[in-house]
Every structure is written in C-alpha cells, then in structure tokens.
C-alpha cells in the first residue's frame, strides 16, 4: 500500500506548532538512566536508550504492536521541523516518554515523544573557523547516563548536559579543530566513561578513539588508530623507500560511526576509516594498521585486544565505518558468539567477537577486488585492481556496497539486513605523485571517476543468512542509492528508506512490501521505535525533518 503525505492535510495545526515552537527550558520528566538500565535495554523496549537501541547494535526492537497484519494502518502523527537546512543523520533517544534529538550541527532538543512538543533546547555554536570535516556539518546523536546527556560536537568538544533541563554541565576540548579534527559520531557510554572518536580523515588527521570520565570530562584513555614510533603496527606505515617514515602523522583512520560493547568480554568494538591519502598509497607502504579495520579494546583501559583489517592498504576510500553488530547465533552447527559486519568493500563478514577470528566472508554486491581469503582470513587481492594513472574499474565503487547507514539483525528470523548499493563501480585514478600534506587542504591523492557505462545502479535491502553467508531475499528500493538505515521488530517488521524519500515497511521474513510512503528528501538515518502511553511509534529522520508514525 502506498501513502503519499500531504503534510498540511495530515498534520493538524496544533501538532505543527508543537513540532519545535513550544515553550522552552521546561524540565523533562525522566528518571535517571544508570548503566544497568542500558545493559538491560532489551527489557524496556518502550525506550530507545542508545544510538543503536542496545549496546549490541542489533537495531532490533521487541515491540510487536505494529505488525505485518496492521502495518497498512500506519499514519503520520507528528513532524519536528529543524531550523537548520544542513543534512541530518541523527537517530534520537527516547527515555520515559522524552525524545532527545539533534538538529544540525549541534543543537540538542528534548521533545515530548507522543506529540513532538519542545520541552527544552540547548544550542552549541561550533567555534568560528570550524570547517566541514568531510560529509556535512552534523552530529548523529547523543548518549545518556544517569542524569546526563553527552554530545560529541563538530568542533571536537565533548559536552555533558543535564537531561532534565538541557543546561551545560561540562565542556572538554579533545582535539584541535584548527587542525581539521571534528566529531560527528554519536557516543556510547560504558560504565563511567563516554567513548567517541574523531572525524577528519580526508584532511590528514591522525585518528583516535578516547574515553572520558562522565562526571568531569577528563580523558581516561586514548587509542591511536594510526600507530606511531614505539606502538604496535607502526611498521605497517613505511615510506616510499620501504623505511620507517612519518606517514602515520596524517594517516587518517578516523572514527565517525558509533561502536558497540560486549559486557561478557568487556570489549568495545569500533570501525575505522580509510588510510590517508585516500587514493595514492605510495608514501604509506604496508597494511596501514589500524585503518579500514575493526578494533576491539578493553573498555576500562583502551588496550587493544584484537583487530581485523577488512581492506589492507586501502586505496579505494573503503572506510570500515560501519556498525559492528554483536549476537549469539548457531554457526555451522555450533553456538557461536559473533560480530557481523557488512563492509563498504562489498563483503559480509562474520567474526568471532571474543578473539577476532575470521569465520566467513561473502560478497553481498558485485565485487572484483579480491579472489578469496587465506587461512587466516586475509583477503587475497585480485591482480591489477589498484588505482592507476589511467584509471582502473573497481567493484564496488567509491560509495561502497554499503556505508555508514546501519544494518539490523533479527534474532527472530536469524537474518542480517543490509542497506546496499548494487552494481556500483568507479574508475580509480591516482595522482602521479603522492600529495604533500598541507594543513586545511584535502589530502586524497586522486579520486574516483565514473564507473562502467553499462552498469545498472540500484539500491536494495538485502537479507543475509550469517550461518551460510547466502542471500535469502532482496527488496529493490526506488532510488539508485540509499543512505537510510534498517530497523527490525519482533513482529517481523522491517523499516527502511531511500534517497528519493521512499520509506517502507517490509515483512522481515520474505521482503514483501507491506506499507510505503514518500517523505520528499533523502531518508538519511536509521529508524527507531518506542512506546508512550501504550502506543507504539516509529520515527525517522528525512532531510531536515523528523517524522513520527503510529497506527490509526
């Protein structure tokens, strides 16, 4: 069923007025959120307590009120229209009927989750001279612990707010924005620490992930994603002459998408961006650890426990900035604690989350860059698939088979759902000489061009069986590309969207279309769901507006 939204016909005048123009600085009626509540988030599905709904990042809800049987009755309940026309990629939190969202770049807003009425607003204006770090002046969300919200701001500040009033509690500068460091990630909280990383890879930063004391903002630990002299992995950053060099100083590997946490092992897992310069690696010979990798760190100390590199010596801009999804599954006949990962390089991976052991890797879109994996799980590169002066056709293309937009895993169906780009390719060219780093300028060393002239490029939601690596079904979206995430529920619903504003509800078992609407601009975030006063809602960010749906 297709629903075309006519906003002024669908939204009553009072609701439109409430969506952002209500009284300011009232107190939000929320109770404290200790870490124990976050660990047990699946026991209170009426709330959405972290960026990914749970620290395992499954983006799966136990709610069942909205189901395949009644999805056709979904209707728009309210809209919050941002005052900013910047791109929005935020997933809100909901705590005890209060929604916390962000309008770009750094305004945090508390809303009545049933009506969209504004409760309070906090505005942080990034420091003058803050530059666009890569892909938009934005923040993807906030974290909560106790009575505090945590915002990773664009000018590389970590800010704590009072969750009831929006008043600033502390403000810590964690990196120099004048050196192109930025923060666009939604943080996570583990115990008494808030954890986040830095963006800015295309401008030659040296990436890192760090933890901060939730009460003071003081840095507790820091892990450099590009190791320097004396750090393990430094030997994978050699100069053009094959000797140790200073290429690590501008090696990139930023962290700009939210990680996960496994309480059983006390490991926090995050994906890292590509090495810099992006397309010409002649001055950074070696694997370039820990770029284009997943890193698993002890959450108390920041010590590296294991890593897996998806794209060694990446020259295709294939950031591994996807969300690590943790689950206990039956893998090849035995129970296994796994981490699942749909990577930008077009491969769906299953790893052992306790050790990082490679278990399987299969393409979910067209690929031509690898021929298989060796006995240790290292990808074997196809001959000749490297950037050249003339250009090399590579699948998937620069945007990847997927990107930062979140997947979902449903314990009910046992399937992993990927927002994917099919048959996208790029012709990769590199500059004749590697670029010299100049502060404030792009540090890429070439770039992608148009791909295969006869390629049919389209986007789809792909359902993969992690036990076998096989594709179970695919639903083709209307737009040729996507940047919207996926949400699944215990009633076997799946919500997703596309770049033409298409927003759909599918049957998670077989991909059957159950309901559809069009929101206009690109669906540019992951959907989430919650309950207030016994009614289930689904919210999605599209363009500069947040849309919230419920049953008639």
C-alpha positions in Angstrom: 0.0 0.0 0.0 1.3 3.4 -0.9 0.6 6.6 1.1 1.5 10.0 -0.3 2.0 12.5 2.5 0.3 15.9 2.2 1.7 17.5 5.3 -0.8 20.2 5.9 -3.6 17.8 5.3 -2.1 15.1 7.6 -0.8 17.3 10.4 -3.2 19.4 12.3 -2.2 23.0 13.1 -1.6 22.4 16.8 0.7 19.5 16.1 2.6 21.5 13.5 3.0 24.3 16.0 4.2 21.8 18.7 6.9 20.5 16.4 9.6 22.9 17.6 7.8 26.1 18.5 6.6 25.2 22.0 7.8 26.7 25.3 11.5 26.4 26.0 13.5 25.3 29.0 10.9 23.3 30.9 12.0 20.2 32.8 11.9 16.9 31.1 10.1 14.3 33.3 12.7 11.5 33.1 14.2 9.2 35.7 18.0 8.5 36.0 19.4 6.0 33.5 22.1 4.1 35.3 24.4 1.8 33.3 22.4 -1.2 34.4 19.4 0.1 32.5 21.5 0.5 29.4 22.8 -3.1 29.7 19.3 -4.3 30.0 17.8 -2.1 27.3 16.1 -5.1 25.7 14.0 -5.4 28.9 12.4 -2.0 28.3 11.7 -1.8 24.6 9.3 1.1 25.2 12.5 3.2 25.3 15.4 3.6 22.9 18.4 4.2 25.2 21.4 4.2 22.8 22.1 5.2 19.2 21.6 1.6 18.0 18.9 0.8 20.5 21.2 -1.5 22.5 24.9 -1.8 23.1 25.0 -4.9 20.8 23.9 -2.6 18.0 21.3 -5.0 16.5 18.8 -2.2 15.8 16.1 -4.7 16.7 13.1 -4.0 18.9 11.0 -6.4 21.0 7.9 -4.3 20.3 5.0 -6.1 18.5 2.0 -3.7 18.5 2.8 -2.6 14.9 2.8 -5.9 12.9 2.6 -7.2 9.3 -1.1 -7.5 9.8 -1.7 -3.8 10.6 1.2 -2.0 9.0 -1.1 -0.7 6.3 -2.7 1.4 9.0 0.4 3.4 9.8 -0.2 7.2 9.6 1.8 10.3 10.3 1.4 11.5 13.9 3.8 14.5 14.2 6.7 16.2 12.5 9.6 18.1 14.1 11.0 20.5 11.5 14.6 21.7 12.1 15.5 25.3 11.7 18.7 24.2 10.0 18.8 23.1 6.4 22.1 21.2 6.9 22.0 17.5 6.4 20.6 15.5 9.3 21.7 11.9 10.1 20.5 11.6 13.7 18.8 8.7 15.5 17.0 10.1 18.5 16.9 8.5 22.0 13.7 8.0 23.9 13.7 7.8 27.7 10.4 7.6 29.7 8.4 9.4 27.0 11.0 12.1 26.3 12.8 12.1 23.0 16.3 13.6 22.7 17.3 14.6 19.2 19.9 16.8 17.5 19.3 19.4 14.8 22.4 20.1 12.8 25.0 20.9 13.6 24.9 20.8 17.4 21.5 21.8 18.9 20.2 19.2 21.3 16.4 19.2 21.8 14.1 17.4 24.2 10.7 16.7 22.9 7.5 15.1 24.2 7.8 11.8 22.3 4.0 11.5 22.0 3.4 14.9 20.4 6.7 16.4 19.3 6.2 19.4 21.6 9.5 21.0 22.6 10.5 20.7 26.2 13.9 22.4 26.1 16.7 23.2 23.7 20.4 23.5 24.0 22.4 25.3 21.3 26.2 24.9 20.8 27.7 27.0 18.1 30.8 25.4 16.8 33.9 27.5 17.1 34.5 30.1 14.4 36.7 28.6 11.7 35.4 25.0 12.2 35.4 23.5 8.7 33.3 20.9 7.1 35.1 17.7 8.1 34.1 15.8 5.1 30.5 15.0 4.6 28.3 17.5 6.4 28.0 19.8 9.4 26.2 17.2 11.5 26.0 15.1 14.6 24.4 11.6 14.5 23.1 11.6 18.1 23.7 11.7 21.8 24.3 9.3 24.6 22.8 9.2 28.1 23.9 8.0 31.5 22.4 8.8 34.9 21.0 12.4 34.5 23.5 13.5 31.8 23.4 13.6 28.0 26.6 13.6 26.0 27.2 15.4 22.8 30.3 15.0 20.6 30.4 18.4 18.9 31.6 19.3 15.5 34.5 21.5 16.8 35.9 18.4 18.6 34.4 19.0 22.0 32.7 16.6 24.3 29.8 18.2 26.1 27.7 17.0 29.0 24.2 18.3 29.6 21.6 18.0 32.3 19.0 15.6 30.8 16.1 17.3 32.6 16.9 20.9 31.8 19.4 21.0 29.0 21.9 23.0 31.0 25.6 22.5 30.2 27.5 20.6 33.0 31.0 20.4 31.5 32.7 21.0 28.2 36.0 19.4 27.2 38.1 20.2 24.1 39.5 16.9 23.0 41.4 17.9 19.8 42.3 21.0 17.8 39.6 21.8 15.3 42.1 24.2 13.6 43.9 21.0 12.5 40.7 19.7 10.9 39.7 17.4 13.7 36.0 17.1 14.1 33.4 14.9 15.8 30.2 13.7 14.1 29.7 10.4 15.9 27.0 9.5 18.4 29.0 8.5 21.6 28.3 5.4 23.7 28.6 5.1 27.4 30.3 2.1 29.1 30.2 2.1 32.9 31.5 5.5 34.0 33.0 6.5 30.7 31.7 8.1 27.5 33.5 6.9 24.4 33.9 8.6 21.0 36.3 9.1 18.1 37.3 11.9 15.7 36.5 12.6 12.1 38.6 14.5 9.5 40.4 11.7 7.6 40.2 13.5 4.2 42.1 16.4 5.8 45.1 14.4 7.0 44.3 14.0 10.7 45.7 11.1 12.8 42.7 9.2 14.1 42.0 8.1 17.6 39.3 6.8 19.9 39.1 8.0 23.5 37.1 7.6 26.7 36.2 10.4 29.1 35.1 10.4 32.7 31.3 11.1 32.7 31.5 13.3 35.8 34.4 15.5 34.9 35.1 15.2 31.1 38.7 14.3 31.8 40.3 11.9 29.3 40.7 8.4 30.8 42.4 6.6 27.9 43.2 7.2 24.2 43.9 4.7 21.5 45.6 5.9 18.3 44.1 4.2 15.3 47.3 5.2 13.4 50.3 3.9 15.5 53.4 5.9 15.8 57.0 5.0 16.8 57.0 2.5 19.7 53.4 1.5 19.1 52.4 -1.9 17.7 51.6 -1.5 14.0 54.0 1.4 13.3 55.9 -0.9 11.0 52.9 -1.1 8.6 53.4 2.6 7.7 56.6 2.7 5.7 57.8 5.5 3.3 58.2 5.1 -0.4 61.7 3.8 0.2 60.4 1.0 2.4 61.8 2.5 5.6 60.0 3.9 8.7 58.6 7.3 8.0 56.3 10.0 9.4 53.4 8.9 7.1 51.5 8.0 10.3 51.2 11.6 11.3 48.5 12.2 8.7 47.3 8.6 8.2 43.6 9.1 8.7 41.7 6.1 10.1 39.1 8.3 11.7 36.2 7.1 13.7 32.9 8.7 12.8 30.3 5.9 13.3 29.2 4.5 16.6 30.7 1.3 18.0 29.4 -1.5 20.2 30.1 -3.1 23.6 30.2 -6.7 24.8 29.7 -6.9 28.6 30.8 -10.6 28.6 34.3 -9.7 27.5 34.3 -6.0 28.5 35.4 -5.2 24.9 34.2 -2.1 23.0 34.4 -2.5 19.2 34.7 0.3 16.6 35.2 0.6 12.9 37.9 2.8 11.5 38.1 4.9 8.3 40.5 4.6 5.4 44.1 5.5 5.4 45.3 8.8 4.1 46.0 9.9 1.5 42.9 8.1 0.2 43.8 7.0 -3.4 47.6 7.0 -3.5 49.4 4.9 -1.0 52.9 5.1 -2.5 54.1 7.0 0.6 52.5 4.7 3.1 53.6 1.3 2.1 52.4 -1.6 4.2 49.0 -2.7 5.5 48.5 0.7 7.3 47.1 -0.6 10.5 44.6 0.1 12.0 42.8 1.8 9.1 39.8 0.1 7.4 39.6 -2.2 10.4 37.5 -3.2 13.4 39.4 -2.7 16.7 38.4 -4.4 20.0 39.6 -2.5 23.0 39.3 -3.2 26.8 36.7 -0.7 27.8 38.4 0.1 31.1 41.9 0.7 29.7 41.7 1.3 26.0 44.2 -1.5 25.4 43.9 -3.3 22.0 42.7 -6.9 22.5 42.3 -7.9 18.8 41.7 -6.3 15.4 40.7 -7.4 11.9 41.6 -5.4 8.8 38.9 -5.7 6.1 40.9 -3.8 3.4 44.7 -3.9 4.0 46.5 -0.9 2.3 43.2 0.6 1.3 43.4 2.9 -1.8 39.7 2.9 -2.5 38.3 5.0 0.3 36.6 2.0 1.8 36.1 3.2 5.3 35.3 0.4 7.7 33.0 2.9 9.5 30.0 0.6 9.7 28.3 -0.6 12.8 29.6 -3.8 14.4 26.6 -6.0 15.2 27.0 -8.5 18.1 24.9 -11.6 18.5 24.9 -15.2 19.7 24.0 -17.4 16.8 24.1 -21.0 15.6 27.1 -21.0 13.2 27.7 -24.2 11.2 26.0 -26.3 13.8 27.6 -24.9 16.9 26.7 -21.9 19.2 29.0 -19.0 18.5 29.5 -15.5 19.9 29.9 -13.4 16.7 30.3 -10.0 15.3 28.6 -9.4 12.0 29.7 -6.7 9.6 28.5 -5.6 6.2 31.5 -3.7 4.9 31.9 -0.9 2.4 34.1 -3.1 0.3 31.0 -5.2 -0.6 31.7 -8.2 1.7 29.5 -9.5 4.5 31.8 -10.8 7.3 31.2 -13.0 10.4 34.0 -12.9 13.1 34.3 -14.4 16.5 33.7 -11.4 18.7 35.8 -12.8 21.6 39.0 -13.4 19.6 38.5 -11.6 16.2 38.9 -14.9 14.4 37.7 -14.8 10.8 34.8 -17.1 10.3 33.3 -16.2 6.9 33.2 -13.5 4.2 30.9 -13.4 1.2 30.1 -10.6 -1.3 26.6 -9.1 -1.0 27.1 -6.9 -4.0 29.2 -7.2 -7.1 32.9 -7.3 -6.3 36.1 -7.7 -8.4 38.8 -6.6 -6.0 39.5 -10.0 -4.2 39.6 -13.7 -5.1 39.0 -15.2 -1.7 40.6 -15.4 1.8 43.7 -17.1 3.0 43.7 -19.5 6.0 44.0 -16.5 8.4 41.1 -14.6 6.8 43.2 -12.1 4.9 41.6 -11.1 1.6 43.6 -12.1 -1.5 43.7 -9.2 -3.8 42.8 -9.7 -7.5 45.7 -8.9 -9.8 45.8 -5.4 -11.3 42.9 -4.0 -9.1 44.7 -0.8 -7.9 44.3 2.9 -8.7 46.4 3.8 -11.8 47.2 7.0 -13.7 44.9 5.8 -16.5 42.1 4.5 -14.2 41.0 1.1 -13.0 37.4 -0.1 -12.9 36.6 -1.4 -9.5 33.5 -3.0 -7.9 32.1 -1.9 -5.6 32.6 1.8 -6.4 33.8 4.6 -4.1 30.5 4.8 -2.2 30.9 1.1 -1.5 28.4 -1.8 -1.3 27.1 0.0 1.8 28.4 2.7 4.0 27.8 4.3 7.5 24.0 3.7 7.5 23.1 1.0 10.0 22.1 -2.6 9.3 19.9 -4.7 11.5 20.0 -8.3 12.9 16.7 -10.0 13.9 17.1 -12.8 16.4 13.5 -13.8 15.4 14.4 -14.5 11.7 18.1 -15.1 12.2 18.8 -12.8 9.3 21.1 -9.8 8.9 19.7 -6.9 6.8 21.9 -4.6 4.8 21.0 -1.3 3.1 23.0 -2.0 -0.1 24.0 -0.4 -3.4 24.1 -2.9 -6.2 26.4 -2.8 -9.3 28.0 0.5 -8.4 31.5 0.8 -9.8 34.2 3.5 -10.0 37.2 4.2 -12.2 40.0 4.8 -9.7 42.8 7.2 -10.7 45.7 8.3 -8.6 47.9 11.3 -8.9 51.4 10.8 -10.5 53.0 11.7 -7.2 51.6 11.3 -3.6 50.3 14.6 -2.3 52.2 16.7 0.2 50.3 17.4 3.4 49.1 21.0 3.7 47.0 21.9 6.7 43.5 22.8 5.8 43.5 21.2 2.4 42.2 18.0 1.0 44.6 15.1 1.4 43.4 12.4 -1.0 46.0 11.8 -3.8 43.5 11.3 -6.6 39.9 10.2 -6.8 37.2 8.1 -8.3 35.6 8.7 -11.7 32.5 7.3 -13.4 32.2 3.6 -13.4 31.1 1.1 -16.1 28.9 2.8 -18.7 26.5 -0.2 -18.9 26.1 -0.7 -15.2 22.6 -0.7 -13.8 23.0 1.0 -10.4 20.2 0.5 -7.8 19.8 0.2 -4.1 18.1 -2.6 -2.1 17.6 -4.1 1.3 19.5 -7.4 1.3 18.7 -10.2 3.8 21.7 -12.4 4.5 21.9 -15.7 6.4 25.0 -15.3 8.7 25.2 -19.1 9.1 25.8 -19.7 5.4 26.6 -16.3 4.0 23.8 -16.7 1.5 21.4 -14.1 0.3 17.8 -15.0 1.3 16.0 -12.2 -0.3 16.4 -8.6 -1.6 13.9 -5.7 -1.9 14.7 -3.2 -4.5 14.2 0.4 -3.5 13.0 3.1 -5.9 16.2 5.3 -5.8 19.5 4.2 -7.3 21.3 4.8 -4.0 20.5 4.8 -0.3 21.8 6.3 3.0 19.0 5.1 5.2 19.4 2.5 8.0 17.3 -0.5 8.8 15.1 -1.4 11.9 13.6 -4.7 12.6 11.0 -5.7 15.3 9.9 -8.9 17.0 6.7 -8.8 15.0 8.8 -9.5 11.8 8.6 -5.9 10.5 11.4 -4.2 8.8 11.6 -0.4 8.2 14.0 1.2 5.7 14.2 4.2 3.3 15.9 5.6 0.2 17.4 8.7 -1.2 14.2 9.7 -3.0 12.2 9.9 0.3 10.7 6.4 0.0 10.0 4.9 3.4 8.8 1.4 3.6 7.7 -1.4 6.0 8.6 -4.9 4.8 7.9 -8.4 6.1 11.3 -9.3 7.5 10.8 -13.0 6.6 10.5 -12.6 2.9 10.9 -8.9 1.9 7.2 -8.4 1.0 6.2 -4.8 0.8 3.5 -4.0 3.4 3.4 -0.2 3.5 5.0 2.7 1.8 5.1 6.4 1.9 7.2 9.2 0.4 8.7 11.9 2.6 10.4 14.0 -0.1 14.1 14.4 0.7 16.5 11.6 1.4 15.9 9.3 4.3 19.3 9.9 5.8 19.3 8.0 9.1 18.2 4.8 10.9 14.6 4.4 12.0 13.8 3.7 15.7 10.7 2.7 17.6 9.3 3.3 21.1 6.1 3.3 23.2 4.4 6.2 25.0 1.0 5.7 26.8 0.6 2.2 25.4 1.0 3.3 21.8 3.9 2.3 19.6 5.6 4.9 17.3 8.3 4.7 14.6 10.5 7.8 14.0 12.7 8.5 11.0 14.9 11.5 10.1 14.4 12.6 6.5 16.1 15.8 5.2 15.8 18.4 7.9 12.6 17.0 9.5 11.9 14.2 11.9 8.8 12.2 11.0 6.9 10.1 13.6 4.3 7.4 12.7 1.8 5.3 14.6 -1.3 3.3 13.9 -4.6 5.0 13.1 
